[in-house]
C-alpha cells in the first residue's frame, strides 16, 4: 500500500488510511501550513495586481485630465478566486 504524501507539509504519512489522514489534516502544524500556503498565494496575486495597476498608470497619456466624481467613491476591490482549502 503506497504512503500518503501531504503537499502542504512536505511529508509522507506512515499509513494511507482515512483515520491517519483525518488526524493529520486536523493537526495544528498541518492547518498552519495550509494557511501559509494560501496566504502566500494571495500575496503573490495581490502583487501581480499592483504591478498591473502601476503599469497601466504609467501608460496614461501625459497631461490627460482624470475626471472625478462629485462625491467620494469607495476604492475598488479586487479578488483572487481560489478554491476552498481542502481540510
PDB file of N, CA, C and O in Angstrom:
ATOM      1  N   UNK A   1       0.842  -1.171   0.000  1.00  0.00           N
ATOM      2  CA  UNK A   1       0.000   0.000   0.000  1.00  0.00           C
ATOM      3  C   UNK A   1       0.897   1.248   0.000  1.00  0.00           C
ATOM      4  O   UNK A   1       1.783   1.360   0.847  1.00  0.00           O
ATOM      5  N   UNK A   2       0.682   2.188  -0.936  1.00  0.00           N
ATOM      6  CA  UNK A   2       1.544   3.370  -1.006  1.00  0.00           C
ATOM      7  C   UNK A   2       1.278   4.335   0.151  1.00  0.00           C
ATOM      8  O   UNK A   2       0.179   4.404   0.702  1.00  0.00           O
ATOM      9  N   UNK A   3       2.320   5.065   0.486  1.00  0.00           N
ATOM     10  CA  UNK A   3       2.196   6.058   1.548  1.00  0.00           C
ATOM     11  C   UNK A   3       1.491   7.291   1.008  1.00  0.00           C
ATOM     12  O   UNK A   3       1.541   7.573  -0.189  1.00  0.00           O
ATOM     13  N   UNK A   4       0.839   8.019   1.895  1.00  0.00           N
ATOM     14  CA  UNK A   4       0.159   9.260   1.532  1.00  0.00           C
ATOM     15  C   UNK A   4       1.133  10.417   1.692  1.00  0.00           C
ATOM     16  O   UNK A   4       1.800  10.534   2.720  1.00  0.00           O
ATOM     17  N   UNK A   5       1.217  11.279   0.672  1.00  0.00           N
ATOM     18  CA  UNK A   5       2.111  12.431   0.707  1.00  0.00           C
ATOM     19  C   UNK A   5       1.287  13.701   0.886  1.00  0.00           C
ATOM     20  O   UNK A   5       0.352  13.944   0.123  1.00  0.00           O
ATOM     21  N   UNK A   6       1.621  14.498   1.870  1.00  0.00           N
ATOM     22  CA  UNK A   6       0.941  15.773   2.116  1.00  0.00           C
ATOM     23  C   UNK A   6       1.762  16.882   1.456  1.00  0.00           C
ATOM     24  O   UNK A   6       2.905  17.134   1.837  1.00  0.00           O
ATOM     25  N   UNK A   7       1.160  17.541   0.457  1.00  0.00           N
ATOM     26  CA  UNK A   7       1.861  18.602  -0.270  1.00  0.00           C
ATOM     27  C   UNK A   7       2.148  19.813   0.612  1.00  0.00           C
ATOM     28  O   UNK A   7       3.177  20.469   0.452  1.00  0.00           O
ATOM     29  N   UNK A   8       1.259  20.107   1.526  1.00  0.00           N
ATOM     30  CA  UNK A   8       1.426  21.290   2.370  1.00  0.00           C
ATOM     31  C   UNK A   8       2.545  21.103   3.397  1.00  0.00           C
ATOM     32  O   UNK A   8       3.314  22.026   3.664  1.00  0.00           O
ATOM     33  N   UNK A   9       2.624  19.908   3.964  1.00  0.00           N
ATOM     34  CA  UNK A   9       3.622  19.634   4.998  1.00  0.00           C
ATOM     35  C   UNK A   9       4.909  19.060   4.443  1.00  0.00           C
ATOM     36  O   UNK A   9       5.901  18.950   5.164  1.00  0.00           O
ATOM     37  N   UNK A  10       4.907  18.691   3.167  1.00  0.00           N
ATOM     38  CA  UNK A  10       6.067  18.095   2.518  1.00  0.00           C
ATOM     39  C   UNK A  10       6.529  16.857   3.301  1.00  0.00           C
ATOM     40  O   UNK A  10       7.709  16.693   3.610  1.00  0.00           O
ATOM     41  N   UNK A  11       5.549  15.994   3.606  1.00  0.00           N
ATOM     42  CA  UNK A  11       5.850  14.813   4.404  1.00  0.00           C
ATOM     43  C   UNK A  11       4.989  13.632   3.964  1.00  0.00           C
ATOM     44  O   UNK A  11       3.877  13.799   3.464  1.00  0.00           O
ATOM     45  N   UNK A  12       5.529  12.449   4.163  1.00  0.00           N
ATOM     46  CA  UNK A  12       4.782  11.214   3.928  1.00  0.00           C
ATOM     47  C   UNK A  12       4.167  10.758   5.240  1.00  0.00           C
ATOM     48  O   UNK A  12       4.821  10.801   6.282  1.00  0.00           O
ATOM     49  N   UNK A  13       2.916  10.324   5.195  1.00  0.00           N
ATOM     50  CA  UNK A  13       2.288   9.754   6.380  1.00  0.00           C
ATOM     51  C   UNK A  13       2.643   8.276   6.457  1.00  0.00           C
ATOM     52  O   UNK A  13       2.881   7.633   5.434  1.00  0.00           O
ATOM     53  N   UNK A  14       2.678   7.755   7.641  1.00  0.00           N
ATOM     54  CA  UNK A  14       3.118   6.379   7.825  1.00  0.00           C
ATOM     55  C   UNK A  14       2.167   5.369   7.204  1.00  0.00           C
ATOM     56  O   UNK A  14       2.610   4.345   6.685  1.00  0.00           O
ATOM     57  N   UNK A  15       0.866   5.642   7.248  1.00  0.00           N
ATOM     58  CA  UNK A  15      -0.124   4.730   6.683  1.00  0.00           C
ATOM     59  C   UNK A  15      -1.077   5.528   5.816  1.00  0.00           C
ATOM     60  O   UNK A  15      -1.284   6.720   6.039  1.00  0.00           O
ATOM     61  N   UNK A  16      -1.651   4.873   4.836  1.00  0.00           N
ATOM     62  CA  UNK A  16      -2.624   5.523   3.961  1.00  0.00           C
ATOM     63  C   UNK A  16      -4.026   5.060   4.350  1.00  0.00           C
ATOM     64  O   UNK A  16      -4.683   4.333   3.605  1.00  0.00           O
ATOM     65  N   UNK A  17      -4.469   5.490   5.520  1.00  0.00           N
ATOM     66  CA  UNK A  17      -5.813   5.135   5.966  1.00  0.00           C
ATOM     67  C   UNK A  17      -6.581   6.423   6.264  1.00  0.00           C
ATOM     68  O   UNK A  17      -5.974   7.441   6.598  1.00  0.00           O
ATOM     69  N   UNK A  18      -7.893   6.386   6.148  1.00  0.00           N
ATOM     70  CA  UNK A  18      -8.687   7.600   6.403  1.00  0.00           C
ATOM     71  C   UNK A  18      -8.480   8.169   7.805  1.00  0.00           C
ATOM     72  O   UNK A  18      -8.480   9.388   7.978  1.00  0.00           O
ATOM     73  N   UNK A  19      -8.306   7.317   8.795  1.00  0.00           N
ATOM     74  CA  UNK A  19      -8.133   7.824  10.159  1.00  0.00           C
ATOM     75  C   UNK A  19      -6.808   8.574  10.315  1.00  0.00           C
ATOM     76  O   UNK A  19      -6.745   9.589  11.008  1.00  0.00           O
ATOM     77  N   UNK A  20      -5.758   8.078   9.673  1.00  0.00           N
ATOM     78  CA  UNK A  20      -4.456   8.756   9.757  1.00  0.00           C
ATOM     79  C   UNK A  20      -4.524  10.092   9.022  1.00  0.00           C
ATOM     80  O   UNK A  20      -4.008  11.100   9.505  1.00  0.00           O
ATOM     81  N   UNK A  21      -5.154  10.094   7.866  1.00  0.00           N
ATOM     82  CA  UNK A  21      -5.300  11.353   7.120  1.00  0.00           C
ATOM     83  C   UNK A  21      -6.111  12.372   7.912  1.00  0.00           C
ATOM     84  O   UNK A  21      -5.749  13.546   7.981  1.00  0.00           O
ATOM     85  N   UNK A  22      -7.211  11.916   8.507  1.00  0.00           N
ATOM     86  CA  UNK A  22      -8.074  12.821   9.269  1.00  0.00           C
ATOM     87  C   UNK A  22      -7.312  13.409  10.457  1.00  0.00           C
ATOM     88  O   UNK A  22      -7.412  14.604  10.735  1.00  0.00           O
ATOM     89  N   UNK A  23      -6.561  12.573  11.146  1.00  0.00           N
ATOM     90  CA  UNK A  23      -5.766  13.047  12.280  1.00  0.00           C
ATOM     91  C   UNK A  23      -4.719  14.050  11.814  1.00  0.00           C
ATOM     92  O   UNK A  23      -4.518  15.087  12.446  1.00  0.00           O
ATOM     93  N   UNK A  24      -4.057  13.738  10.711  1.00  0.00           N
ATOM     94  CA  UNK A  24      -3.031  14.643  10.184  1.00  0.00           C
ATOM     95  C   UNK A  24      -3.644  15.972   9.756  1.00  0.00           C
ATOM     96  O   UNK A  24      -3.134  17.038  10.101  1.00  0.00           O
ATOM     97  N   UNK A  25      -4.752  15.903   8.997  1.00  0.00           N
ATOM     98  CA  UNK A  25      -5.386  17.121   8.496  1.00  0.00           C
ATOM     99  C   UNK A  25      -5.978  17.984   9.605  1.00  0.00           C
ATOM    100  O   UNK A  25      -6.171  19.185   9.418  1.00  0.00           O
ATOM    101  N   UNK A  26      -6.265  17.392  10.743  1.00  0.00           N
ATOM    102  CA  UNK A  26      -6.793  18.147  11.875  1.00  0.00           C
ATOM    103  C   UNK A  26      -5.715  18.705  12.773  1.00  0.00           C
ATOM    104  O   UNK A  26      -6.011  19.412  13.736  1.00  0.00           O
ATOM    105  N   UNK A  27      -4.475  18.398  12.473  1.00  0.00           N
ATOM    106  CA  UNK A  27      -3.369  18.845  13.324  1.00  0.00           C
ATOM    107  C   UNK A  27      -3.040  20.321  13.164  1.00  0.00           C
ATOM    108  O   UNK A  27      -3.287  20.925  12.120  1.00  0.00           O
ATOM    109  N   UNK A  28      -2.474  20.886  14.232  1.00  0.00           N
ATOM    110  CA  UNK A  28      -2.134  22.312  14.255  1.00  0.00           C
ATOM    111  C   UNK A  28      -1.103  22.664  13.186  1.00  0.00           C
ATOM    112  O   UNK A  28      -1.253  23.665  12.485  1.00  0.00           O
ATOM    113  N   UNK A  29      -0.074  21.860  13.059  1.00  0.00           N
ATOM    114  CA  UNK A  29       1.005  22.161  12.111  1.00  0.00           C
ATOM    115  C   UNK A  29       0.500  22.101  10.665  1.00  0.00           C
ATOM    116  O   UNK A  29       0.864  22.942   9.843  1.00  0.00           O
ATOM    117  N   UNK A  30      -0.341  21.103  10.355  1.00  0.00           N
ATOM    118  CA  UNK A  30      -0.891  20.991   9.008  1.00  0.00           C
ATOM    119  C   UNK A  30      -1.766  22.201   8.683  1.00  0.00           C
ATOM    120  O   UNK A  30      -1.647  22.783   7.605  1.00  0.00           O
ATOM    121  N   UNK A  31      -2.641  22.579   9.609  1.00  0.00           N
ATOM    122  CA  UNK A  31      -3.519  23.730   9.371  1.00  0.00           C
ATOM    123  C   UNK A  31      -2.701  25.001   9.181  1.00  0.00           C
ATOM    124  O   UNK A  31      -3.045  25.841   8.349  1.00  0.00           O
ATOM    125  N   UNK A  32      -1.638  25.146   9.931  1.00  0.00           N
ATOM    126  CA  UNK A  32      -0.767  26.311   9.799  1.00  0.00           C
ATOM    127  C   UNK A  32      -0.076  26.315   8.428  1.00  0.00           C
ATOM    128  O   UNK A  32       0.049  27.367   7.801  1.00  0.00           O
ATOM    129  N   UNK A  33       0.366  25.154   7.968  1.00  0.00           N
ATOM    130  CA  UNK A  33       0.998  25.053   6.653  1.00  0.00           C
ATOM    131  C   UNK A  33       0.020  25.379   5.529  1.00  0.00           C
ATOM    132  O   UNK A  33       0.390  26.039   4.559  1.00  0.00           O
ATOM    133  N   UNK A  34      -1.232  24.919   5.651  1.00  0.00           N
ATOM    134  CA  UNK A  34      -2.254  25.221   4.648  1.00  0.00           C
ATOM    135  C   UNK A  34      -2.529  26.728   4.628  1.00  0.00           C
ATOM    136  O   UNK A  34      -2.617  27.336   3.561  1.00  0.00           O
ATOM    137  N   UNK A  35      -2.662  27.319   5.807  1.00  0.00           N
ATOM    138  CA  UNK A  35      -2.908  28.752   5.910  1.00  0.00           C
ATOM    139  C   UNK A  35      -1.767  29.550   5.271  1.00  0.00           C
ATOM    140  O   UNK A  35      -2.012  30.502   4.530  1.00  0.00           O
ATOM    141  N   UNK A  36      -0.525  29.162   5.559  1.00  0.00           N
ATOM    142  CA  UNK A  36       0.637  29.849   4.990  1.00  0.00           C
ATOM    143  C   UNK A  36       0.694  29.691   3.472  1.00  0.00           C
ATOM    144  O   UNK A  36       1.073  30.624   2.764  1.00  0.00           O
ATOM    145  N   UNK A  37       0.320  28.517   2.974  1.00  0.00           N
ATOM    146  CA  UNK A  37       0.327  28.271   1.530  1.00  0.00           C
ATOM    147  C   UNK A  37      -0.630  29.223   0.814  1.00  0.00           C
ATOM    148  O   UNK A  37      -0.256  29.866  -0.167  1.00  0.00           O
ATOM    149  N   UNK A  38      -1.858  29.307   1.305  1.00  0.00           N
ATOM    150  CA  UNK A  38      -2.841  30.163   0.649  1.00  0.00           C
ATOM    151  C   UNK A  38      -2.563  31.643   0.882  1.00  0.00           C
ATOM    152  O   UNK A  38      -2.870  32.471   0.024  1.00  0.00           O
ATOM    153  N   UNK A  39      -1.987  31.986   2.030  1.00  0.00           N
ATOM    154  CA  UNK A  39      -1.610  33.366   2.290  1.00  0.00           C
ATOM    155  C   UNK A  39      -0.542  33.814   1.294  1.00  0.00           C
ATOM    156  O   UNK A  39      -0.604  34.925   0.766  1.00  0.00           O
ATOM    157  N   UNK A  40       0.428  32.952   1.043  1.00  0.00           N
ATOM    158  CA  UNK A  40       1.486  33.256   0.074  1.00  0.00           C
ATOM    159  C   UNK A  40       0.893  33.423  -1.323  1.00  0.00           C
ATOM    160  O   UNK A  40       1.275  34.323  -2.070  1.00  0.00           O
ATOM    161  N   UNK A  41      -0.057  32.531  -1.666  1.00  0.00           N
ATOM    162  CA  UNK A  41      -0.710  32.616  -2.977  1.00  0.00           C
ATOM    163  C   UNK A  41      -1.451  33.942  -3.132  1.00  0.00           C
ATOM    164  O   UNK A  41      -1.355  34.582  -4.179  1.00  0.00           O
ATOM    165  N   UNK A  42      -2.189  34.362  -2.102  1.00  0.00           N
ATOM    166  CA  UNK A  42      -2.934  35.613  -2.175  1.00  0.00           C
ATOM    167  C   UNK A  42      -2.004  36.824  -2.244  1.00  0.00           C
ATOM    168  O   UNK A  42      -2.300  37.795  -2.941  1.00  0.00           O
ATOM    169  N   UNK A  43      -0.894  36.769  -1.532  1.00  0.00           N
ATOM    170  CA  UNK A  43       0.077  37.862  -1.589  1.00  0.00           C
ATOM    171  C   UNK A  43       0.681  37.988  -2.986  1.00  0.00           C
ATOM    172  O   UNK A  43       0.870  39.097  -3.484  1.00  0.00           O
ATOM    173  N   UNK A  44       0.984  36.850  -3.620  1.00  0.00           N
ATOM    174  CA  UNK A  44       1.508  36.881  -4.988  1.00  0.00           C
ATOM    175  C   UNK A  44       0.473  37.442  -5.951  1.00  0.00           C
ATOM    176  O   UNK A  44       0.806  38.216  -6.849  1.00  0.00           O
ATOM    177  N   UNK A  45      -0.776  37.053  -5.764  1.00  0.00           N
ATOM    178  CA  UNK A  45      -1.858  37.542  -6.614  1.00  0.00           C
ATOM    179  C   UNK A  45      -2.011  39.050  -6.442  1.00  0.00           C
ATOM    180  O   UNK A  45      -2.175  39.777  -7.422  1.00  0.00           O
ATOM    181  N   UNK A  46      -1.959  39.514  -5.208  1.00  0.00           N
ATOM    182  CA  UNK A  46      -2.085  40.938  -4.927  1.00  0.00           C
ATOM    183  C   UNK A  46      -0.916  41.709  -5.540  1.00  0.00           C
ATOM    184  O   UNK A  46      -1.110  42.795  -6.086  1.00  0.00           O
ATOM    185  N   UNK A  47       0.282  41.159  -5.455  1.00  0.00           N
ATOM    186  CA  UNK A  47       1.451  41.824  -6.026  1.00  0.00           C
ATOM    187  C   UNK A  47       1.320  41.947  -7.540  1.00  0.00           C
ATOM    188  O   UNK A  47       1.685  42.975  -8.111  1.00  0.00           O
ATOM    189  N   UNK A  48       0.802  40.906  -8.197  1.00  0.00           N
ATOM    190  CA  UNK A  48       0.607  40.958  -9.646  1.00  0.00           C
ATOM    191  C   UNK A  48      -0.398  42.044 -10.016  1.00  0.00           C
ATOM    192  O   UNK A  48      -0.214  42.757 -11.003  1.00  0.00           O
ATOM    193  N   UNK A  49      -1.464  42.167  -9.221  1.00  0.00           N
ATOM    194  CA  UNK A  49      -2.459  43.204  -9.497  1.00  0.00           C
ATOM    195  C   UNK A  49      -1.872  44.598  -9.313  1.00  0.00           C
ATOM    196  O   UNK A  49      -2.146  45.500 -10.104  1.00  0.00           O
ATOM    197  N   UNK A  50      -1.061  44.775  -8.264  1.00  0.00           N
ATOM    198  CA  UNK A  50      -0.434  46.078  -8.041  1.00  0.00           C
ATOM    199  C   UNK A  50       0.518  46.431  -9.175  1.00  0.00           C
ATOM    200  O   UNK A  50       0.564  47.580  -9.616  1.00  0.00           O
ATOM    201  N   UNK A  51       1.275  45.449  -9.648  1.00  0.00           N
ATOM    202  CA  UNK A  51       2.180  45.704 -10.768  1.00  0.00           C
ATOM    203  C   UNK A  51       1.405  46.051 -12.034  1.00  0.00           C
ATOM    204  O   UNK A  51       1.831  46.908 -12.809  1.00  0.00           O
ATOM    205  N   UNK A  52       0.265  45.386 -12.248  1.00  0.00           N
ATOM    206  CA  UNK A  52      -0.558  45.686 -13.415  1.00  0.00           C
ATOM    207  C   UNK A  52      -1.139  47.099 -13.318  1.00  0.00           C
ATOM    208  O   UNK A  52      -1.199  47.810 -14.321  1.00  0.00           O
ATOM    209  N   UNK A  53      -1.562  47.508 -12.133  1.00  0.00           N
ATOM    210  CA  UNK A  53      -2.082  48.860 -11.954  1.00  0.00           C
ATOM    211  C   UNK A  53      -0.988  49.896 -12.188  1.00  0.00           C
ATOM    212  O   UNK A  53      -1.227  50.925 -12.820  1.00  0.00           O
ATOM    213  N   UNK A  54       0.213  49.622 -11.677  1.00  0.00           N
ATOM    214  CA  UNK A  54       1.316  50.555 -11.872  1.00  0.00           C
ATOM    215  C   UNK A  54       1.664  50.666 -13.355  1.00  0.00           C
ATOM    216  O   UNK A  54       1.948  51.757 -13.849  1.00  0.00           O
ATOM    217  N   UNK A  55       1.643  49.553 -14.054  1.00  0.00           N
ATOM    218  CA  UNK A  55       1.938  49.550 -15.491  1.00  0.00           C
ATOM    219  C   UNK A  55       0.882  50.356 -16.253  1.00  0.00           C
ATOM    220  O   UNK A  55       1.218  51.143 -17.138  1.00  0.00           O
ATOM    221  N   UNK A  56      -0.394  50.157 -15.907  1.00  0.00           N
ATOM    222  CA  UNK A  56      -1.460  50.917 -16.553  1.00  0.00           C
ATOM    223  C   UNK A  56      -1.356  52.401 -16.241  1.00  0.00           C
ATOM    224  O   UNK A  56      -1.638  53.236 -17.101  1.00  0.00           O
ATOM    225  N   UNK A  57      -0.957  52.737 -15.026  1.00  0.00           N
ATOM    226  CA  UNK A  57      -0.803  54.138 -14.654  1.00  0.00           C
ATOM    227  C   UNK A  57       0.301  54.800 -15.465  1.00  0.00           C
ATOM    228  O   UNK A  57       0.172  55.955 -15.869  1.00  0.00           O
ATOM    229  N   UNK A  58       1.387  54.068 -15.702  1.00  0.00           N
ATOM    230  CA  UNK A  58       2.498  54.623 -16.469  1.00  0.00           C
ATOM    231  C   UNK A  58       2.156  54.781 -17.939  1.00  0.00           C
ATOM    232  O   UNK A  58       2.764  55.599 -18.629  1.00  0.00           O
ATOM    233  N   UNK A  59       1.185  54.005 -18.434  1.00  0.00           N
ATOM    234  CA  UNK A  59       0.782  54.092 -19.834  1.00  0.00           C
ATOM    235  C   UNK A  59      -0.098  55.301 -20.125  1.00  0.00           C
ATOM    236  O   UNK A  59      -0.304  55.650 -21.287  1.00  0.00           O
ATOM    237  N   UNK A  60      -0.619  55.944 -19.084  1.00  0.00           N
ATOM    238  CA  UNK A  60      -1.523  57.080 -19.290  1.00  0.00           C
ATOM    239  C   UNK A  60      -0.822  58.174 -20.096  1.00  0.00           C
ATOM    240  O   UNK A  60       0.392  58.361 -20.018  1.00  0.00           O
ATOM    241  N   UNK A  61      -1.619  58.868 -20.851  1.00  0.00           N
ATOM    242  CA  UNK A  61      -1.098  59.961 -21.663  1.00  0.00           C
ATOM    243  C   UNK A  61      -0.746  61.138 -20.739  1.00  0.00           C
ATOM    244  O   UNK A  61      -1.573  61.548 -19.925  1.00  0.00           O
ATOM    245  N   UNK A  62       0.477  61.683 -20.860  1.00  0.00           N
ATOM    246  CA  UNK A  62       0.845  62.821 -20.014  1.00  0.00           C
ATOM    247  C   UNK A  62      -0.074  64.016 -20.304  1.00  0.00           C
ATOM    248  O   UNK A  62      -0.373  64.310 -21.461  1.00  0.00           O
ATOM    249  N   UNK A  63      -0.508  64.687 -19.260  1.00  0.00           N
ATOM    250  CA  UNK A  63      -1.360  65.857 -19.409  1.00  0.00           C
ATOM    251  C   UNK A  63      -2.830  65.528 -19.522  1.00  0.00           C
ATOM    252  O   UNK A  63      -3.652  66.435 -19.657  1.00  0.00           O
ATOM    253  N   UNK A  64      -3.185  64.258 -19.472  1.00  0.00           N
ATOM    254  CA  UNK A  64      -4.590  63.889 -19.562  1.00  0.00           C
ATOM    255  C   UNK A  64      -5.299  64.261 -18.263  1.00  0.00           C
ATOM    256  O   UNK A  64      -4.731  64.147 -17.177  1.00  0.00           O
ATOM    257  N   UNK A  65      -6.536  64.702 -18.390  1.00  0.00           N
ATOM    258  CA  UNK A  65      -7.322  65.087 -17.228  1.00  0.00           C
ATOM    259  C   UNK A  65      -8.106  63.865 -16.742  1.00  0.00           C
ATOM    260  O   UNK A  65      -8.816  63.211 -17.506  1.00  0.00           O
ATOM    261  N   UNK A  66      -7.957  63.588 -15.481  1.00  0.00           N
ATOM    262  CA  UNK A  66      -8.689  62.483 -14.886  1.00  0.00           C
ATOM    263  C   UNK A  66      -9.973  63.040 -14.300  1.00  0.00           C
ATOM    264  O   UNK A  66      -9.936  63.896 -13.416  1.00  0.00           O
ATOM    265  N   UNK A  67     -11.116  62.554 -14.790  1.00  0.00           N
ATOM    266  CA  UNK A  67     -12.396  63.037 -14.280  1.00  0.00           C
ATOM    267  C   UNK A  67     -12.684  62.375 -12.936  1.00  0.00           C
ATOM    268  O   UNK A  67     -12.473  61.176 -12.753  1.00  0.00           O
ATOM    269  N   UNK A  68     -13.167  63.179 -12.014  1.00  0.00           N
ATOM    270  CA  UNK A  68     -13.514  62.647 -10.707  1.00  0.00           C
ATOM    271  C   UNK A  68     -15.010  62.779 -10.486  1.00  0.00           C
ATOM    272  O   UNK A  68     -15.674  63.607 -11.108  1.00  0.00           O
ATOM    273  N   UNK A  69     -15.515  61.972  -9.616  1.00  0.00           N
ATOM    274  CA  UNK A  69     -16.936  62.009  -9.294  1.00  0.00           C
ATOM    275  C   UNK A  69     -17.193  63.156  -8.321  1.00  0.00           C
ATOM    276  O   UNK A  69     -16.294  63.542  -7.574  1.00  0.00           O
ATOM    277  N   UNK A  70     -18.410  63.708  -8.319  1.00  0.00           N
ATOM    278  CA  UNK A  70     -18.707  64.810  -7.412  1.00  0.00           C
ATOM    279  C   UNK A  70     -18.830  64.359  -5.954  1.00  0.00           C
ATOM    280  O   UNK A  70     -18.966  65.201  -5.066  1.00  0.00           O
ATOM    281  N   UNK A  71     -18.785  63.081  -5.694  1.00  0.00           N
ATOM    282  CA  UNK A  71     -18.876  62.547  -4.344  1.00  0.00           C
ATOM    283  C   UNK A  71     -17.762  61.520  -4.140  1.00  0.00           C
ATOM    284  O   UNK A  71     -17.306  60.907  -5.105  1.00  0.00           O
ATOM    285  N   UNK A  72     -17.328  61.329  -2.918  1.00  0.00           N
ATOM    286  CA  UNK A  72     -16.240  60.364  -2.691  1.00  0.00           C
ATOM    287  C   UNK A  72     -16.707  58.943  -3.005  1.00  0.00           C
ATOM    288  O   UNK A  72     -17.822  58.545  -2.665  1.00  0.00           O
ATOM    289  N   UNK A  73     -15.827  58.194  -3.660  1.00  0.00           N
ATOM    290  CA  UNK A  73     -16.146  56.822  -4.036  1.00  0.00           C
ATOM    291  C   UNK A  73     -15.315  55.858  -3.198  1.00  0.00           C
ATOM    292  O   UNK A  73     -14.216  56.183  -2.749  1.00  0.00           O
ATOM    293  N   UNK A  74     -15.854  54.692  -3.005  1.00  0.00           N
ATOM    294  CA  UNK A  74     -15.119  53.635  -2.309  1.00  0.00           C
ATOM    295  C   UNK A  74     -14.030  53.104  -3.240  1.00  0.00           C
ATOM    296  O   UNK A  74     -14.244  53.040  -4.451  1.00  0.00           O
ATOM    297  N   UNK A  75     -12.879  52.724  -2.712  1.00  0.00           N
ATOM    298  CA  UNK A  75     -11.844  52.156  -3.575  1.00  0.00           C
ATOM    299  C   UNK A  75     -12.317  50.820  -4.147  1.00  0.00           C
ATOM    300  O   UNK A  75     -13.081  50.088  -3.518  1.00  0.00           O
ATOM    301  N   UNK A  76     -11.843  50.526  -5.353  1.00  0.00           N
ATOM    302  CA  UNK A  76     -12.203  49.275  -5.998  1.00  0.00           C
ATOM    303  C   UNK A  76     -11.525  48.119  -5.280  1.00  0.00           C
ATOM    304  O   UNK A  76     -10.390  48.234  -4.816  1.00  0.00           O
ATOM    305  N   UNK A  77     -12.228  47.024  -5.200  1.00  0.00           N
ATOM    306  CA  UNK A  77     -11.662  45.842  -4.572  1.00  0.00           C
ATOM    307  C   UNK A  77     -11.452  44.777  -5.630  1.00  0.00           C
ATOM    308  O   UNK A  77     -12.296  44.574  -6.503  1.00  0.00           O
ATOM    309  N   UNK A  78     -10.331  44.108  -5.542  1.00  0.00           N
ATOM    310  CA  UNK A  78     -10.016  43.029  -6.460  1.00  0.00           C
ATOM    311  C   UNK A  78      -9.976  41.726  -5.678  1.00  0.00           C
ATOM    312  O   UNK A  78      -9.546  41.690  -4.525  1.00  0.00           O
ATOM    313  N   UNK A  79     -10.416  40.692  -6.302  1.00  0.00           N
ATOM    314  CA  UNK A  79     -10.458  39.408  -5.641  1.00  0.00           C
ATOM    315  C   UNK A  79      -9.715  38.372  -6.468  1.00  0.00           C
ATOM    316  O   UNK A  79      -9.786  38.369  -7.697  1.00  0.00           O
ATOM    317  N   UNK A  80      -9.013  37.507  -5.787  1.00  0.00           N
ATOM    318  CA  UNK A  80      -8.431  36.334  -6.411  1.00  0.00           C
ATOM    319  C   UNK A  80      -9.370  35.182  -6.073  1.00  0.00           C
ATOM    320  O   UNK A  80      -9.637  34.912  -4.902  1.00  0.00           O
ATOM    321  N   UNK A  81      -9.858  34.519  -7.084  1.00  0.00           N
ATOM    322  CA  UNK A  81     -10.787  33.438  -6.825  1.00  0.00           C
ATOM    323  C   UNK A  81      -9.996  32.156  -6.624  1.00  0.00           C
ATOM    324  O   UNK A  81      -9.285  31.690  -7.515  1.00  0.00           O
ATOM    325  N   UNK A  82     -10.138  31.608  -5.444  1.00  0.00           N
ATOM    326  CA  UNK A  82      -9.398  30.423  -5.052  1.00  0.00           C
ATOM    327  C   UNK A  82     -10.392  29.407  -4.510  1.00  0.00           C
ATOM    328  O   UNK A  82     -11.352  29.755  -3.822  1.00  0.00           O
ATOM    329  N   UNK A  83     -10.142  28.158  -4.833  1.00  0.00           N
ATOM    330  CA  UNK A  83     -10.982  27.115  -4.252  1.00  0.00           C
ATOM    331  C   UNK A  83     -10.750  27.058  -2.759  1.00  0.00           C
ATOM    332  O   UNK A  83      -9.690  27.449  -2.272  1.00  0.00           O
ATOM    333  N   UNK A  84     -11.725  26.579  -2.044  1.00  0.00           N
ATOM    334  CA  UNK A  84     -11.583  26.429  -0.600  1.00  0.00           C
ATOM    335  C   UNK A  84     -10.470  25.439  -0.296  1.00  0.00           C
ATOM    336  O   UNK A  84     -10.323  24.441  -1.001  1.00  0.00           O
ATOM    337  N   UNK A  85      -9.677  25.703   0.755  1.00  0.00           N
ATOM    338  CA  UNK A  85      -8.600  24.777   1.084  1.00  0.00           C
ATOM    339  C   UNK A  85      -9.170  23.437   1.526  1.00  0.00           C
ATOM    340  O   UNK A  85     -10.181  23.394   2.227  1.00  0.00           O
ATOM    341  N   UNK A  86      -8.535  22.348   1.123  1.00  0.00           N
ATOM    342  CA  UNK A  86      -9.051  21.018   1.479  1.00  0.00           C
ATOM    343  C   UNK A  86      -8.690  20.643   2.911  1.00  0.00           C
ATOM    344  O   UNK A  86      -7.534  20.328   3.195  1.00  0.00           O
ATOM    345  N   UNK A  87      -9.647  20.672   3.800  1.00  0.00           N
ATOM    346  CA  UNK A  87      -9.399  20.271   5.200  1.00  0.00           C
ATOM    347  C   UNK A  87      -9.878  18.869   5.377  1.00  0.00           C
ATOM    348  O   UNK A  87      -9.775  18.315   6.472  1.00  0.00           O
TER     349      UNK A  87
END
